[in-house]
Amino acid sequence: MRVIIAGAGSVGRSIARELIGHGHDVTLIDKEPAAMKVSSVSEADWLLADACEISSLADAELDRCDVVVAATGDDKANLVVSLLAKTEFGVPRVVARVNNPKNEWMFDDAWGVDVLVSTPRIMTAMVEEAVSVGDLVRIFTFHQSGASMYEITLATGAAVVGQQVSQIPWPADAALAAIIRGDRPITPSTDDTLEAGDELLLVVSSGQPQALLDLQELLGAGPTTT
């Protein structure tokens, strides 16, 4: 997979190293000469240019890439890069970093964003996950479809503990995407049995509050016994 990352700061470089480690081809773009720390990610291609300029993106051959990551520290720049990537170059997938949570509402398909990544929101979700066994925690939203990914850790008293996936009456607007047991991700099959402490990743359609209520009731801790 060929990935273009706009923004060669610490975030962009970290993303690049991870992607290269997974065998992907990565190009980093930044307009600041001080950001050209080529030796820090020597396996990547580097381009000193303004990613908000169509000519710069053409030089980076965005029309040949699979994913663009707008990872600068400037939300306005990330929106411009996303819009140009989608509308001018037809990039299949655009991932954008949101620095200020107040700007999240702009990062949608109207600006070419397929997936937004808000660091403050992710950190909040991780905090909530750490303290909330038995509660649904939203991790992120797919802005192209509006669907959201939720996580829940099954408490010992959850009614679904001990049940097979096929026996559970999942809401129509929700799908079980993965089971994480310990440090092992499991692709759910109909024969898998849920255990206390399992982390479930679920995708819920947009605008379906009833599905969330049903999931919480279905997967929550259940009644407390004394």
N, C-alpha and C positions, 0 to 999 in steps of 0.2 A: 504494500500500500504506500502511496506517495502522499506525504503530508507537508503542508506549508504552514509555518507558525509565524504570525506577525507579532513581534515583540520578543526581543532576545534578552530580557531581564531574567531574574532568578526563576520566575515562574515558567517563562518560555523555555529556558535552558533545561529546567527539570523535566518538563514534558518531553522535550526532544530526547533527553537521555533515556527516559523510560521507553519511548517509542522505538528508538534505535535498538535498545536491548531486546525488543520483541521482533526485530528483523525488518522494521519499516524504513523507508527512505524519507529523510527529513531535510527541509530547507528552513533556515531561520532568517527572518527579515527584520531589520531595525534601521532607523534613520540616524541614530546616534553613534558616532565613531567609538565612544567609550563603551558601548554595548557589544562591540565586536570582539568578544573574548573567545576567539576561535579555538584556542587550545582547551577550553573547558568542555567543548563538545566537538572534538576534532573530526568525528565521523559524519557530522552534518555538513550540508552545503550552507554557505553564508552569503547574504546579499545586503550590502549597505545601501539602503534605499527607503523612501517613504512609502509604506504599505497602503497609504490612503490615496496614492496616485495610480491611475489605471496603467500608466506606462511601466511603473515598477512591478505591478502584479503581472503584466505581460512578460516582463523580463524573467520573472520567476516561473513562468509557464503554468499559470493557474489552470489553464484549460486542459492540462494533463494530470492534474492532481485529483486525489480521491477525497481528501478532507482538508479544510482550512480551519486553523485554530487562531482566533483573534484573542491574543493573550497580553495585550499591552496594559499599562496601568491607567489608561485614559479611556473611559467608557465611550466618549464621542468617537474616538479613533476606532474602537472595536466595532461600533455600529457601522461606520463607513466601510471598513474592511469587509464586514459580513455582507453588506448590501452589494458591494462591487463583486465580491466572490460569487454570489448567487445570481445576480442579474446580468453581469457582463461576461462572466466566464462559465456559468452553469455548473459550479462545483456541487457535487452530489450531497455533501454533508458539511455544514458549517457549525462549528462550536465556538461560542463566545464567552469570554470572561466578563463578569459584572463586578466592578469594584465597589460601587455604591448601591446598596440594596434598594434605595429609592428609585433607581433607574431600571429596575427589573421589568417594569411594565412595558418598556420600549423594546426589549429584546425578544421579539417574536418573528413570525414568518414574514411580516410586512417589511422587516429590515433584513430578511434573508437568514435569520438565525434558526437553526434546527434544534440546537440544545444550548441552553445557557448554564453557566457554572458560576454560582454565587458563593464565594468563599465564606462570607459571614453566615449564609444560610446553611451551608454544609457543616460548618463548625457547630452551629446551633443544633442541627439534627444529630450530630455525633454526641453532643452533651445530653440531649434528650434521650437518645438511645441508651446512654450509659446509666440513666437514672429511671428509665421507664420500662420495666418488664411488663408485658401484657398490654401495652398501648401502641397504637399505630403511630409511626413517625414518618412524615413525608421527607424523602431524601432529595428528589429533584423532579422537575417537570419536563416532558418532551414538548417543546413549544410548537412543533409542526403539527402534532396531533392533539396536543392539550392533555394527553394522558399523563399520569403521575406514577412515580415509583414510591412505594411505601415499604417500611420495614417493621416487623413486630417480632419480639422475642417471646416465645411461648412460656408462660408461667406453669408451675407444677399443676395448678388447679384448672388449667384450660380444658374445656370440654373436648377439644379435638385431640388431646394427647392420647396416644394409643390407637388412634383411628388411621385407616389407610386413606391416602389422598382421594381415591375414587369414592370413598364413603361420605366425604364431606360435602355438604350442599353449598358449594361456592356461589356467590352472587353472579348473576349473568354479566355484569359490567366489571368483573374483576378476574384476574388470572394469576395463578401461582407461577412465578418465574423461576425461583430457585429456593433451595433449602440449604442453609449453612449450618453444619453440625461440627462444632469445634472449629478447626481451621480448614474443614473440607467442604467445598461447594458440591451440591448434589443437584443434578437435573431431575426434577420431579417425575416420577412414573406413577401409574395408577396403583402399584403394589407397595409403594413406600409408606411406611408408618411414621407418623409424627411423634417426636419425643419432646419432653420438657427441656427447655433450654435451646431448642432449635430456633434459628433466626430465619424467618420467612421473608422473601422479597416478592412483593405483589405489584402488578400493574393494574391501575384502576382508570377507567375511561373518564374523560373530562366531564364536569358538570353532573356528577352522580353522587350527591351527598348521601342518598339512601344506601348505596353500595358500601360507603365507608361505615355507616352506622351498622349495617348488616355484618360487615367484616369484624368490626370491633366486638359486637355481641357474640359472633361465632368463635373468634380467636382469643378474646380477652380472658382474664384470669378466672372468671366464673365466680360463683358464690363462695364466700369465706366460711369455713367451718370452724367451730369452736370446740 
